[in-house]
Amino acid sequence: MINAGMVFTDRHVGGINYPKGGVGKIAEKLVYGIERLGSKVRYKANVTEVLLKGQKAIGVKLSSGEEIYSDIVVSNSTRWDTFGLDKQKKGLINLSNIPKSEYKWSKTYKPSPSFVSIHLGVEKSLLSNDFNCHHIIVDNWEELENEKGVIFVSIPTLLDSSLAPEGKHIIHAFTPSSINEWENLSKKEYLNKKEKYFSFLVEKISKIIPNIDKNIDHKEIGTPKTHRKFLGRYEGSYGPIPTKKLLGLLPMPFNTTKIQNLYCVGDSCFPGQGLNAVAFSGYACAHKIGAKLNINSFKLPD
Ligand SMILES: Cc1cc2nc3c(=O)[nH]c(=O)nc-3n(C[C@H](O)[C@H](O)[C@H](O)COP(=O)(O)OP(=O)(O)OC[C@H]3O[C@@H](n4cnc5c(N)ncnc54)[C@H](O)[C@@H]3O)c2cc1C
């Protein structure tokens, strides 16, 4: 309810807002703010280990071997990836130092499925200017949460034409898909399966956009494996969901961990998945660290 409340309030009070220039603009603006305050963002810097001294975090080690020391370490990786709760992959914390509470967390929450995502470049003439930006296609409500059970379609260029070349639209569509569907396939089987999902999605979209199949200039297909690889997310998951219906997101951990000076942030923390929720989590974490370091300034207006 808390999570849904935040999302729906944001969507319905004052209308929906979109960042002009695409969603990447949000990250660019955040980087601008971070750099203006004298900090640095390191790109292509893959953290392979959180350095510990006893049960205290003292820095991170990068895949290049470089070690960076710090008073506070914040992980934006999922809890499965941070604590190595994914049994097939080593986490950022050495096995012997993983707090018991994290194993308990992984029993209370499971990953929601991943998805197959397609991005298309299509002819602008396919759509009228008053076509809606968002569509959800459901054939059977019973199947909503299952593999291919629902298709989400967004056409951002209806709101911001600068995102695509002149005379073109971008269509993004995705459908739930589990990583299990994509494991243990040969390269040929994997590529064939991608094309099958692509045809399935295009056929469904053609119900609302007839003749789309004949007007595709560009296509990209992402699978759960793509999301696992490029987003570094456990099973390519959308994020954690409670294993039991009644639990909800309220018992989700806040930002602290049982390892001193190690904080977590993002959708494995309260209040869970979604941009609003993770923005709250980031704000709460920054506030907590500010309080610890005594650098929060509270200035009441005169
Ligand atoms: C297709 C799709 C549609 C969505 N639609 C909506 C929507 O309409 N509304 C909504 O509110 N939410 C939506 N979401 C959910 C929302 O995007 C996520 O909940 C949110 O992005 C999670 O944020 P996060 O900061 O926890 O994790 P992430 O966004 O995954 O950020 C984690 C960052 O940490 C980096 N990282 C991970 N491991 C390492 C490492 N070892 N070293 C260095 N860097 C590392 C990753 O590269 C990444 O940049 C959608 C998600 C998807 C995929």
The ligand as an SDF file (V2000), in Angstrom:
LIG
                    3D

 53 58  0  0  0  0  0  0  0  0999 V2000
   11.2300   -2.4720  -18.1120 C   0  0  0  0  0  0  0  0  0  0  0  0
   11.0460   -1.8370  -16.7530 C   0  0  0  0  0  0  0  0  0  0  0  0
   10.0000   -1.0000  -16.5330 C   0  0  0  0  0  0  0  0  0  0  0  0
    9.8290   -0.3830  -15.3140 C   0  0  0  0  0  0  0  0  0  0  0  0
    8.7890    0.4800  -15.1570 N   0  0  0  0  0  0  0  0  0  0  0  0
    8.6750    1.1790  -14.0160 C   0  0  0  0  0  0  0  0  0  0  0  0
    7.6710    2.1740  -13.8710 C   0  0  0  0  0  0  0  0  0  0  0  0
    6.8620    2.4120  -14.7840 O   0  0  0  0  0  0  0  0  0  0  0  0
    7.6100    2.8610  -12.7190 N   0  0  0  0  0  0  0  0  0  0  0  0
    8.4790    2.6270  -11.7120 C   0  0  0  0  0  0  0  0  0  0  0  0
    8.4030    3.2980  -10.6920 O   0  0  0  0  0  0  0  0  0  0  0  0
    9.4420    1.6770  -11.8090 N   0  0  0  0  0  0  0  0  0  0  0  0
    9.5800    0.9460  -12.9260 C   0  0  0  0  0  0  0  0  0  0  0  0
   10.5540   -0.0120  -13.0420 N   0  0  0  0  0  0  0  0  0  0  0  0
   11.3490   -0.3910  -11.8270 C   0  0  0  0  0  0  0  0  0  0  0  0
   12.5180    0.5250  -11.5310 C   0  0  0  0  0  0  0  0  0  0  0  0
   13.2050    0.7620  -12.7370 O   0  0  0  0  0  0  0  0  0  0  0  0
   13.4480   -0.1710  -10.5010 C   0  0  0  0  0  0  0  0  0  0  0  0
   12.7130   -0.4950   -9.3330 O   0  0  0  0  0  0  0  0  0  0  0  0
   14.6050    0.7410  -10.1020 C   0  0  0  0  0  0  0  0  0  0  0  0
   15.3390    1.1660  -11.2300 O   0  0  0  0  0  0  0  0  0  0  0  0
   15.5550    0.0150   -9.1420 C   0  0  0  0  0  0  0  0  0  0  0  0
   16.5630    0.9320   -8.7540 O   0  0  0  0  0  0  0  0  0  0  0  0
   17.8590    0.4880   -7.9300 P   0  0  0  0  0  0  0  0  0  0  0  0
   18.6480    1.7280   -7.7060 O   0  0  0  0  0  0  0  0  0  0  0  0
   17.4680   -0.3190   -6.7500 O   0  0  0  0  0  0  0  0  0  0  0  0
   18.6600   -0.5260   -8.8510 O   0  0  0  0  0  0  0  0  0  0  0  0
   19.2890   -0.3350  -10.3020 P   0  0  0  0  0  0  0  0  0  0  0  0
   18.4710    0.6380  -11.1070 O   0  0  0  0  0  0  0  0  0  0  0  0
   19.4740   -1.7440  -10.8190 O   0  0  0  0  0  0  0  0  0  0  0  0
   20.7010    0.3650  -10.0230 O   0  0  0  0  0  0  0  0  0  0  0  0
   21.8000   -0.3440   -9.4980 C   0  0  0  0  0  0  0  0  0  0  0  0
   23.0510    0.2420  -10.1090 C   0  0  0  0  0  0  0  0  0  0  0  0
   24.1870   -0.3790   -9.4890 O   0  0  0  0  0  0  0  0  0  0  0  0
   25.1230   -0.7680  -10.4940 C   0  0  0  0  0  0  0  0  0  0  0  0
   25.8610   -1.9410   -9.9930 N   0  0  0  0  0  0  0  0  0  0  0  0
   25.3500   -3.1520   -9.6210 C   0  0  0  0  0  0  0  0  0  0  0  0
   26.3420   -3.9600   -9.1990 N   0  0  0  0  0  0  0  0  0  0  0  0
   27.4910   -3.2470   -9.2980 C   0  0  0  0  0  0  0  0  0  0  0  0
   28.8680   -3.5310   -9.0060 C   0  0  0  0  0  0  0  0  0  0  0  0
   29.2480   -4.7170   -8.5050 N   0  0  0  0  0  0  0  0  0  0  0  0
   29.7930   -2.5600   -9.2400 N   0  0  0  0  0  0  0  0  0  0  0  0
   29.4260   -1.3450   -9.7360 C   0  0  0  0  0  0  0  0  0  0  0  0
   28.1440   -1.0180  -10.0200 N   0  0  0  0  0  0  0  0  0  0  0  0
   27.1960   -1.9490   -9.8040 C   0  0  0  0  0  0  0  0  0  0  0  0
   24.2680   -1.1270  -11.7120 C   0  0  0  0  0  0  0  0  0  0  0  0
   25.0300   -1.0070  -12.8930 O   0  0  0  0  0  0  0  0  0  0  0  0
   23.1650   -0.0440  -11.6090 C   0  0  0  0  0  0  0  0  0  0  0  0
   23.5580    1.1390  -12.2600 O   0  0  0  0  0  0  0  0  0  0  0  0
   10.7390   -0.6410  -14.2540 C   0  0  0  0  0  0  0  0  0  0  0  0
   11.8230   -1.5040  -14.4660 C   0  0  0  0  0  0  0  0  0  0  0  0
   11.9730   -2.0980  -15.7000 C   0  0  0  0  0  0  0  0  0  0  0  0
   13.1730   -2.9630  -15.9090 C   0  0  0  0  0  0  0  0  0  0  0  0
  1  2  1  0
  2  3  1  0
  2 52  2  0
  3  4  2  0
  4  5  1  0
  4 50  1  0
  5  6  2  0
  6  7  1  0
  6 13  1  0
  7  8  2  0
  7  9  1  0
  9 10  1  0
 10 11  2  0
 10 12  1  0
 12 13  2  0
 13 14  1  0
 14 15  1  0
 14 50  1  0
 15 16  1  0
 16 17  1  0
 16 18  1  0
 18 19  1  0
 18 20  1  0
 20 21  1  0
 20 22  1  0
 22 23  1  0
 23 24  1  0
 24 25  2  0
 24 26  1  0
 24 27  1  0
 27 28  1  0
 28 29  2  0
 28 30  1  0
 28 31  1  0
 31 32  1  0
 32 33  1  0
 33 34  1  0
 33 48  1  0
 34 35  1  0
 35 36  1  0
 35 46  1  0
 36 37  1  0
 36 45  1  0
 37 38  2  0
 38 39  1  0
 39 40  1  0
 39 45  2  0
 40 41  1  0
 40 42  2  0
 42 43  1  0
 43 44  2  0
 44 45  1  0
 46 47  1  0
 46 48  1  0
 48 49  1  0
 50 51  2  0
 51 52  1  0
 52 53  1  0
M  END
$$$$
